[in-house]
């Protein structure tokens, strides 16, 4: 199939490849879903479709963390004046039938990183991506979703951003591109904290989450979920004495 707009339904006799993940739904009802970490096989009787849905990249292999950290290819100077920037974050693919998941696949290599020190730090999924100030300048790759974030606070050279992806809702534009929700980032001295909102980063985006959660409850859960907090190197010029 050439239409890779997620979520999608795969008919019998069709197959699809998204990044390093491949799903084949054979004419006899055999379903084979694979990535670099292994395969899952099942026989699906009497069902015409297999569902493929985007989920945050925090599930495959083991549930070590709900955090994703995006390491920018270049640091970016942010003024802290509530400007919006754009980058990418990885996704996974949930493969299942009628709401029952068979496997979640990773379209790209899974990497982990330690945020902070060994004592008080935490593990996050790691992803390297560019950062741009204009969305039109961002090259979207297969197996990733667009991340828009706003920065308030002190001006710094930002090396990357992280966020808690445990409760996020995905959005989609008219071109079929996926988006994580808008991320708010606050900078204060050496401390950077960020949290996903319950809003899309652009207007006219369609929410495509298949998790049927009440919006009021979702907002409450998102507000109570721990933000992503890290420290960065900040060098301030010392004033020259008169």
Buried (B, 14 or more C-beta within 10 A) or exposed (E): EEEBEBBBEBEBEBEBBBBBBBBBBBEEBEBBBBBBBEEBEBEBEEEEBBBBBBBBBBBBEEEEBBBBBBBBEEBBEBEBEEEBBBBBBBBBBBBBBEEEBBBBBBBBBBEBBEBEEEEEEBBBBBBEBBBBEEBEEBEBEEBBBBBBBBBBBBEBBBBBBBBBBBBBBBBBBEEEBBBBBBBBBBBEEEBBBBBBBBBBBBEEBEEBBBEEEEEEEBBEBBEEBEBBBBEBEBEEEEEEEE
